Amino acid sequence: MGDGGCAGSITGRATRVERGENTTDHKFERIDVVHCMIRPIRRIDTTARFEKEFGRLEKRVQQLAHKKDALFRTDAFHPSLETHKLGGVLKDDWAYSVNKQYRVHFYFVDGHTVLYISIGTHGIYR
């Protein structure tokens, strides 16, 4: 998903990140984000899981996900995204809505960097 820039594409090459480790020697630490403010996202990395799930989506859902991703990069808490913090064992993670059925599961690596973990229906939280 990420190429490191705001104009990136959801299908662009991304730094592979699994289980908090990566190939670029960056340390990822989850942070709490104060929402209700515009927060531009400068970099989005994706997991292999996210890329695989994205590739399996219907083309119309992929197109909508591209639009939502562009909005997310501009304002991660835009009301139409319904960005929300998850609970339970995923209490450090967040999600935003692609539509009524599909969500993007992610976490904030830092104030302007995000890791997309998965995309799909509510089943992605399992």
Secondary structure by P-SEA (a helix, b strand, c coil): cccccccccccccccccccccccccbbbbbbbbbcccbbbbcbbbbcaaaaaaaaaccaaaaaaaaaaaaaaaaccccccccbbbbcccccccccccccccbbbbbbbcccccccccccccccccc
